């Protein structure tokens, strides 16, 4: 954390230096605003902007906060703690087209995101740094804007998580149904914090998103805006990578169950995804269908896996005014097969719960109940209920 404080101070001092000739009320123009992206600091010219958000997430869970889908039964313990505590800093410098963003996890001392974006035209933008790859919607949506307390069991298996690299992306704003978003990205392919590769291979990812209503659906869950017109998307994405890893998380590269610690370039991974999402008058849904193949170049083995996610939420006050407007109910069903073709190896999740929005996603309470089951062989079946209660605050 200390090494980023000088950066923030330099930016603030830059605002001051660029405002020396401003009129006497320039302080109010620079520093007195708090909005949807936190506290804002700006200079009088509009060429410099810094937005700061402080976020904390408190969570209680029983009998475990983990997805007990690995072959061992969880210990029944109560979890209560700070699940996330983050500082987010973003804005632009020199001119509004040169944007920057960084995110730091205070509780674990991890730099999660750092990126610079040149965004002069909506149709063509360039991004360089480290960020969550725009592969699947569930992972891209910030944990602070999730509908549920946590992401589904599919995330551990299919997400690309954070990578370092460069991306070209944009929106082709055709008339109504001819509206598309695209992402073309090249990454180091070794996960968060990996600035070098252990072999010559890179990760290549592409995503194409169709916006049939002519408007882009933001990366956030729950229809807290109560869209009066249907807004939805359909997307397809694909990725190929070769490294020593079979999975990625906030901690970086790692291994899925059943895979040994890899040598450089041992695992060739090819993934494919189909996705849909939409919002309309308090109702929201998102769906993801995943396919993944892991080719072990050392042991000459192939493993195929696939899974699906379906999630929906609704504000019941839309049909009965006696329900509080702050209340949303949701449900999620997810499953995957870690070894395609082996029906004795399945993972399943059913989750339902509700949100109480005090100030949108910036101040909300989430409660959920999940039924998780794992079937490894006919003799090894693990299942049970998990309960979570969460408070999420962004300042």
C-alpha positions in Angstrom: 0.0 0.0 0.0 2.8 2.5 0.9 4.4 2.3 -2.5 1.2 3.6 -4.1 0.7 6.6 -1.9 3.4 8.6 -3.7 1.6 8.0 -6.9 -1.7 9.4 -5.5 0.2 12.4 -4.0 1.9 13.1 -7.3 -1.4 13.2 -9.2 -3.0 15.5 -6.6 0.0 17.8 -6.8 -0.3 17.8 -10.6 -3.9 19.0 -10.2 -2.6 21.8 -8.0 0.2 22.8 -10.4 -2.2 22.9 -13.3 -4.6 25.1 -11.4 -2.3 27.9 -10.1 -3.9 30.5 -12.4 -7.4 29.4 -11.7 -10.0 31.8 -10.2 -10.4 31.9 -6.5 -13.3 29.4 -6.5 -11.2 26.8 -8.4 -11.0 24.6 -5.2 -14.7 23.9 -5.4 -14.2 22.9 -9.1 -11.4 20.5 -8.3 -12.1 18.8 -5.1 -15.7 19.1 -3.9 -17.4 16.3 -5.8 -18.5 12.8 -4.7 -20.4 10.7 -7.2 -20.9 7.3 -8.6 -17.2 6.7 -8.9 -16.3 8.0 -5.5 -14.4 11.1 -4.5 -13.3 13.1 -7.5 -10.3 15.4 -7.8 -10.0 17.5 -11.0 -8.2 20.5 -12.4 -9.9 23.5 -13.9 -8.9 22.6 -17.5 -10.5 19.2 -17.4 -7.3 17.4 -18.5 -6.7 15.8 -15.2 -9.1 13.7 -13.2 -8.7 11.2 -10.3 -11.5 9.2 -8.8 -11.0 7.2 -5.6 -13.3 4.6 -4.2 -12.8 2.8 -0.8 -14.6 -0.5 -0.6 -15.1 -3.1 2.2 -17.0 -6.3 2.2 -18.0 -8.1 5.4 -19.1 -11.7 5.2 -20.4 -14.4 7.5 -20.6 -18.0 6.2 -21.4 -21.5 7.6 -20.3 -24.3 7.5 -17.5 -22.9 5.2 -17.0 -20.0 2.9 -15.5 -22.3 0.2 -17.2 -24.2 -2.6 -16.8 -27.7 -1.2 -16.5 -29.4 -4.5 -13.0 -31.0 -4.0 -12.8 -34.6 -2.8 -12.8 -33.9 0.9 -15.6 -33.0 3.2 -15.4 -29.5 4.7 -15.0 -28.8 8.4 -18.1 -27.3 9.9 -16.8 -23.9 11.1 -18.2 -20.4 11.2 -16.5 -17.8 9.0 -16.7 -14.1 9.9 -14.4 -11.5 8.5 -13.4 -8.9 6.0 -13.7 -10.7 2.7 -12.5 -7.8 0.6 -11.0 -4.4 1.4 -10.0 -2.4 -1.7 -8.8 0.9 -2.9 -9.7 1.9 -6.5 -8.1 4.8 -8.3 -9.0 5.8 -11.9 -9.4 8.8 -14.2 -7.5 10.5 -17.0 -4.2 12.4 -17.3 -2.9 15.0 -19.8 -6.2 14.8 -21.8 -9.5 13.0 -21.3 -8.5 10.3 -23.9 -5.7 8.9 -21.8 -7.3 7.0 -19.0 -5.8 5.0 -16.1 -7.0 2.6 -13.4 -5.5 0.7 -10.6 -7.1 -1.5 -7.9 -5.3 -2.7 -4.7 -6.4 -5.3 -2.2 -5.5 -3.9 1.2 -6.2 -7.0 3.3 -3.8 -9.2 1.3 -1.4 -6.5 -0.1 -2.1 -7.4 -3.7 -2.0 -5.2 -6.7 -5.0 -6.5 -8.7 -5.4 -4.1 -11.6 -3.1 -1.5 -13.2 -3.9 -0.4 -16.7 -3.7 2.5 -19.2 -6.3 3.0 -21.9 -6.2 5.2 -25.0 -9.8 5.7 -25.7 -10.3 8.4 -28.4 -12.9 6.6 -30.5 -15.7 4.3 -29.3 -14.9 1.9 -32.2 -11.2 1.6 -31.5 -9.4 1.6 -28.1 -6.1 0.3 -26.8 -5.5 -1.0 -23.3 -2.2 -2.2 -21.8 -1.4 -3.5 -18.2 -3.1 -6.0 -16.0 -6.8 -6.6 -15.6 -9.6 -9.1 -15.6 -9.9 -10.4 -19.1 -13.2 -9.6 -20.9 -13.9 -13.3 -21.4 -17.0 -14.2 -19.4 -19.5 -11.8 -17.8 -19.7 -13.4 -14.4 -16.0 -12.9 -13.8 -15.7 -9.5 -15.4 -18.5 -8.0 -13.2 -17.0 -6.5 -10.1 -17.6 -8.5 -6.9 -19.2 -5.2 -5.6 -21.8 -5.3 -8.4 -22.6 -9.0 -8.2 -26.1 -10.2 -7.7 -25.1 -13.0 -5.4 -22.6 -12.9 -2.5 -20.0 -14.8 -4.6 -19.6 -16.1 -8.1 -20.6 -19.6 -9.0 -18.7 -22.9 -8.9 -17.9 -22.4 -12.6 -15.5 -19.6 -11.9 -12.7 -21.7 -10.5 -12.7 -24.0 -13.6 -13.3 -21.7 -16.5 -12.2 -18.1 -15.7 -9.1 -16.6 -17.2 -9.0 -14.1 -14.3 -6.4 -11.3 -14.4 -3.6 -11.4 -17.0 -1.0 -9.0 -18.1 -1.0 -7.9 -21.8 -2.5 -5.6 -24.4 -6.0 -5.4 -25.9 -7.7 -3.7 -28.8 -11.5 -3.3 -28.2 -14.4 -1.1 -29.1 -18.1 -0.7 -30.0 -19.4 -0.7 -33.5 -22.5 1.4 -33.1 -24.7 0.3 -35.9 -28.4 1.1 -36.1 -30.3 -0.9 -33.5 -29.6 -4.6 -34.1 -26.3 -3.9 -35.9 -24.6 -2.9 -32.7 -21.5 -5.0 -31.7 -18.7 -5.0 -29.1 -15.4 -6.7 -29.8 -12.2 -7.5 -27.8 -8.9 -8.8 -29.3 -6.3 -9.5 -26.6 -2.8 -10.9 -26.2 -1.6 -11.8 -22.7 1.4 -13.3 -21.0 -0.8 -16.2 -20.0 0.6 -16.9 -16.6 -2.0 -15.0 -14.4 -1.8 -12.0 -12.1 1.6 -10.7 -11.3 3.3 -12.7 -14.1 5.3 -10.1 -16.2 7.3 -12.8 -17.9 6.5 -16.2 -19.4 8.3 -19.5 -18.6 8.1 -20.5 -22.3 7.7 -18.8 -25.7 3.9 -19.2 -25.8 1.3 -16.4 -25.2 -2.4 -16.4 -24.5 -4.8 -15.2 -27.2 -8.4 -14.3 -26.4 -11.3 -12.9 -28.5 -14.8 -11.9 -27.6 -17.6 -10.8 -29.9 -20.8 -9.4 -28.3 -24.0 -8.6 -30.1 -26.3 -5.9 -28.7 -29.6 -6.5 -30.5 -31.4 -3.5 -28.9 -28.8 -1.0 -30.0 -27.6 -0.3 -26.5 -24.6 -1.8 -24.5 -25.6 -3.7 -21.4 -23.2 -2.6 -18.6 -21.1 -5.2 -16.7 -23.2 -5.2 -13.6 -25.9 -7.5 -12.1 -29.4 -6.7 -11.0 -31.7 -4.3 -12.8 -31.5 -1.5 -10.2 -32.1 1.0 -13.1 -35.5 -0.6 -13.9 -35.0 -0.6 -17.6 -38.2 0.5 -19.3 -37.0 -1.1 -22.6 -35.5 -4.6 -22.9 -31.7 -4.5 -23.1 -29.8 -7.7 -23.7 -26.7 -9.2 -25.2 -25.4 -12.4 -26.8 -21.7 -13.1 -26.9 -19.2 -15.7 -28.0 -15.6 -15.9 -26.8 -12.6 -18.2 -27.3 -9.1 -18.5 -25.9 -6.0 -20.5 -26.4 -3.0 -20.7 -24.1 0.0 -22.9 -23.3 1.7 -22.7 -19.9 2.3 -24.7 -16.8 -1.1 -23.9 -15.4 -4.6 -25.3 -15.8 -6.6 -22.6 -13.9 -6.3 -19.0 -12.8 -7.5 -17.0 -9.8 -6.7 -13.8 -8.0 -3.7 -15.5 -6.6 -2.3 -16.2 -10.1 -1.8 -19.4 -11.9 -2.6 -22.8 -10.4 -3.9 -26.3 -11.0 -7.3 -27.9 -11.2 -8.0 -31.1 -9.2 -6.3 -34.1 -10.8 -3.5 -32.2 -12.5 0.1 -32.2 -11.3 2.3 -29.2 -10.9 3.2 -28.4 -14.5 6.5 -27.8 -16.4 6.8 -24.8 -18.7 4.5 -25.2 -21.6 3.1 -28.5 -20.4 -0.6 -27.7 -20.7 -2.3 -26.5 -23.9 -5.7 -25.0 -23.0 -8.4 -24.3 -25.5 -11.7 -22.7 -24.3 -15.0 -21.6 -25.8 -18.0 -19.9 -24.3 -21.5 -18.9 -25.3 -23.3 -16.2 -23.2 -26.5 -14.2 -22.9 -27.8 -11.6 -20.5 -30.5 -9.0 -20.2 -32.5 -6.6 -18.0 -36.1 -5.4 -18.2 -38.3 -3.7 -15.6 -36.6 -5.1 -12.5 -35.9 -8.5 -14.0 -32.4 -9.6 -15.0 -30.7 -12.8 -16.2 -27.3 -14.0 -17.2 -26.3 -17.4 -18.7 -23.0 -18.9 -19.7 -22.2 -22.2 -21.5 -18.5 -23.2 -21.2 -16.3 -25.8 -22.9 -12.6 -26.4 -22.0 -10.0 -28.9 -23.2 -6.7 -29.4 -21.4 -4.0 -31.1 -23.5 -1.2 -32.5 -21.3 1.9 -32.4 -23.6 4.0 -34.3 -21.1 1.7 -37.2 -20.2 0.0 -37.2 -23.6 -3.5 -37.0 -22.1 -6.5 -34.9 -23.0 -9.2 -33.8 -20.5 -12.5 -32.2 -21.7 -14.9 -30.4 -19.4 -18.0 -28.3 -19.8 -20.5 -26.5 -17.7 -23.4 -24.1 -17.6 -24.7 -21.2 -15.5 -28.1 -19.7 -15.3 -28.9 -16.9 -12.9 -31.9 -14.6 -12.6 -33.1 -11.8 -10.2 -36.3 -9.8 -9.8 -37.6 -6.9 -7.7 -41.1 -8.1 -6.6 -42.3 -4.6 -5.9 -42.7 -4.4 -9.7 -45.8 -6.6 -9.5 -47.0 -5.9 -5.9 -46.3 -2.5 -4.4 -46.4 -3.7 -0.8 -43.0 -5.3 -1.3 -40.2 -2.9 -0.4 -38.5 -1.3 -3.5 -35.1 -2.1 -2.0 -35.7 -5.9 -2.1 -34.5 -8.1 -4.9 -34.8 -11.9 -4.9 -32.5 -14.1 -7.0 -31.7 -17.7 -7.9 -28.8 -19.5 -9.6 -28.2 -23.0 -11.0 -24.8 -24.1 -12.1 -23.1 -27.4 -13.0 -20.0 -28.8 -14.7 -18.4 -32.0 -15.7 -14.7 -32.0 -14.9 -14.1 -35.1 -17.0 -16.5 -35.0 -20.0 -17.9 -38.5 -20.7 -17.6 -39.6 -17.1 -21.1 -39.1 -15.6 -19.8 -40.3 -12.2 -17.8 -37.0 -11.9 -20.2 -34.0 -11.6 -20.4 -30.8 -9.6 -23.6 -29.0 -9.0 -24.8 -25.8 -7.3 -28.3 -24.4 -6.5 -28.3 -20.9 -4.9 -31.2 -18.6 -3.9 -31.4 -15.5 -1.8 -32.0 -11.8 -1.8 -30.5 -8.3 -1.8 -31.4 -5.2 0.2 -30.2 -2.1 -1.7 -29.7 0.9 0.5 -27.9 2.9 -2.2 -27.6 0.7 -5.2 -24.6 -1.6 -5.3 -22.7 0.9 -3.1 -24.4 -0.1 0.1 -26.2 -3.4 0.1 -26.9 -6.5 2.2 -27.0 -9.9 0.6 -28.2 -13.2 2.1 -28.0 -16.5 0.3 -28.4 -20.3 0.7 -26.6 -22.8 -1.5 -26.9 -26.5 -2.0 -23.6 -27.9 -3.3 -22.9 -31.5 -4.4 -19.9 -33.3 -5.8 -20.0 -36.8 -7.2 -16.5 -38.3 -7.8 -17.3 -42.0 -7.9 -20.3 -44.1 -6.8 -18.6 -44.4 -3.4 -17.6 -40.7 -3.0 -20.4 -38.2 -2.9 -20.2 -34.9 -1.0 -23.1 -32.6 -0.6 -24.5 -30.1 1.8 -25.9 -26.6 2.5 -24.0 -23.4 2.8 -25.3 -20.1 4.2 -23.9 -16.6 3.6 -24.7 -13.1 4.9 -22.8 -10.2 3.5 -22.5 -6.4 3.8 -20.9 -4.5 0.9 -20.0 -0.8 1.2 -18.3 1.5 -1.4 -17.4 5.1 -0.5 
